Amino acid sequence: MKGRRASKAAKAPKTAKRRPRAASGPRDFLFEIGTEELPPKALLGLGEALVAALGAGLDKAGLAHGELVGYATPRRLAVWVKGLAGEQPEQQLRRKGPPVSAAFDAAGQPTRAALAFAESCGTSVAKLQRIEEGKGTFLYFTGTRAGARAVDLLPGLVAAALEALPIPRRMHWGEGSALFVRPVHWLVMLYGREVVPATLLETESGRETRGHRFLAPRPLSLASPERYEPTLREQGFVLADFAARRARIRGEVTALARREGGRALISEPLLDEVTALTEWPVALAGKFEPRFLELPREVLTATLEDHQRYFPIEDGERRLLPAFIAVANIASRDPARVRAGNERVVRPRLADAAFFYQQDRREPLGARVAALDAVTYQARLGSLGDKTRRVRALAGEIAAIAGAPVAEAQHAAELSKCDLLTAMVGEFPELQGVMGSYYARADGEPPEVAAAIREHYLPRGAGDELPSTSVGLTLAIADKLDTLAGIFAIGEKPTGAKDPFALRRAALGVQRILIEKSLDLDLLACLGRAVAAVHADIARLRAGTSGTAAKAPKPVAETVAEVYDFLMERLRAYYLERPASGARSSAAAVTSEMFDAVLAARPASPLDFDSRLKALSTFLELPEAGSLTAANKRIANILRKAPAAPPREVDVAQLREAAEVRLYDAMRSLREAVGEATARREYTGALGHLAQLRPAVDAFFDSVMVMDENPVLRANRLGLLAQLRGLFAGVADLSRLPG
């Protein structure tokens, strides 16, 4: 099998001339594509995408239908469409033709243009309508056309749905040229009780499906779409419904674990993967030697879950038991033999883990620090030792803000990457940080140092836990900022869906830590130091090798601005993609316009950003908010169109109108209070003071001509408006809000 890019799509379906008779009413439609084993981690997504794509195609084609039910097993994807209309509704046609002046000659006879248009519409010139429009009178054809039959449209709609599946890389098989995620072996397309003739992916449609590969290897004939799931279940030993299969696995695993005297550890990702690996799941319990319980818990669960797809079992005190639950894809006549086979497979895995653990413990974790210099982190950014030294320096500066002892934070940084050189992490990469923590604790390192080695990778994903110790918080921020600074400095920022260095996750992790842990870090200043350290290492590496022709990094200021903007976009996602009642501290739902209004102030601290958003949310609930927001938008437009920059100071002597005097006095009376509140980051209070300006602002725009003919008065009034806008801009730019 050879890999091919997804852009080489499957050819358009070949369809036979003979079609099923037109239905007198709606019928159910079934489509199933049978393949070799599909990727388990992608199966559920492929099934859901197929349902969505086919449903969208039916809607676009105007084919009325009822519920769509999706099915997904390791060897098939299927969709059952209930109550699919036999044809499209009658279509109303309205085509515009040539103008009447060009459609008839001087004698009133139709010209070639009129005759050709009528012929293309299948009618005569006499039956065309004359409709007057703004630019003249034109010939029009109006009429109806019968809708296309569903059986004529379905092959193309199914082909389009298959082509739309999210398959990063397709393959072809045999001598053909068809491309799909896995080789295709059969195709079912039934409309009611009749087959819809078609050839998709070089496979002809029919009514025969396949059951379990071993328990029911012969083809199974389907009488109708509604018999699909029962036929597979009753005759084919296949549970086609993904959710039903998952529920069966959960139930059997839970019951068996209880029988073993414990509780099964059922993670949703593992449950989904096991569901995607089985068509006829049968759970069975197995055991391993109790001596392996001396290994760290995470080593055991990684072996059982990640490597073997087994479910561990723990007792009432959350201690692992020497037992597991495996899920077979067959109902064996000899379950004991299957159980023994699973036990035989897991034993050497655990023995290897025990050996690695013993080997790693022969020397302290810190003994590996020097060896980090021999491991490349990134070719242009140096070794793991270089990264460790940069993180150590950055952690020392962040520690005070996180309330962490500087010495412990820096020592944790020195040890943070050492476990990458251990045999255990080499075998179980997902345990990086975890094993370092265990080894540091065994070496007698301070508890916070050991915890920080584990925690500096947190959060590992959206919604994951955050570091709980001050040293862990410090190290997590420093490590992520160094990664962002380094990768951006060499121009490898994420593009599209590609993010090989997980920078989006790192950026969101920094924002979550700073906001949810209430750490007031000056992000711009910290980024400046991080980028400067990266630049120093890049310069040293370029100077010390013959490869000085390598591309030089961007200027420090430019890189800092890029990383800041990237962090802000992840912060936008943090606010907009989570409910208002979630973990973030803002009081109400945040809109994109609210975010932009605060972003215009370029807050250096994410915690400060959060405070401004909360204040803005509160301000927008005030009755004065609408008027003042509209006024700020008007001021922004006026200042943008002004021919010159407004003066910084307002000339009181040039304030002629009572309304502008009143506005100036109101602003002067509030300026000190607003400034003090803003300086203390009491933004709600600052905006509350500014809300008092509404009457004066409304009166100003009602009675004062800003763009006066007198250039002196005009400039003075523009200066007054610029100062007014500046008062609000100390918190947020209200002109970015709608209204």
Secondary structure, DSSP 8 states (H G I E B T S, - for coil): -EEEETTS-----B--S------SS-EEEEEEEEES---HHHHHHHHHHHHHHHHHHHHHHT-----EEEEEETTEEEEEEEEE-SB---EEEEEEEEEHHHHB-TTS-B-HHHHHHHHHTTS-GGG-EEEEETTEEEEEEEEEE---BHHHHHHHHHHHHHHTS--SEEEE-TTS---BSS-EEEEEEEETTEE---EETTEE-BSEEE--TTTS-SEEE-SSGGGHHHHHHHHS-----HHHHHHHHHHHHHHHHHHTTSEE---HHHHHHHHHH-SS-EEEEEE--GGGGGS-HHHHHIIIIIIT--EEEE-TTS-EEEEEEEEESS--S-HHHHHHHHHHHHHHHHHHHHHHHHHHTTS-GGGGTGGGGGSEEETTTEEHHHHHHHHHHHHHHHHHHHT--HHHHHHHHHHTTGGGGSHHHHH-GGGTTHHHHHHHHHTT--HHHHHHHHHTT---STT-----SHHHHHHHHHHHHHHHHHHHHTT---BTTB-TT-HHHHHHHHHHHHHHTT----HHHHHHHHHHHHHHHHHHHHHTSS-TTS-----HHHHHHHHHHHHHHHHHHHHHTS-TTSSS--SS---HHHHHHHHTT--S-HHHHHHHHHHHHHHTTSTTHHHHHHHHHHHHHHHHH-SS---SS--GGG--SHHHHHHHHHHHHHHHHHHHHHHTT-HHHHHHHHHTTHHHHHHHHHH--SS-SSHHHHHHHHHHHHHHHHHHHTT--GGGS--
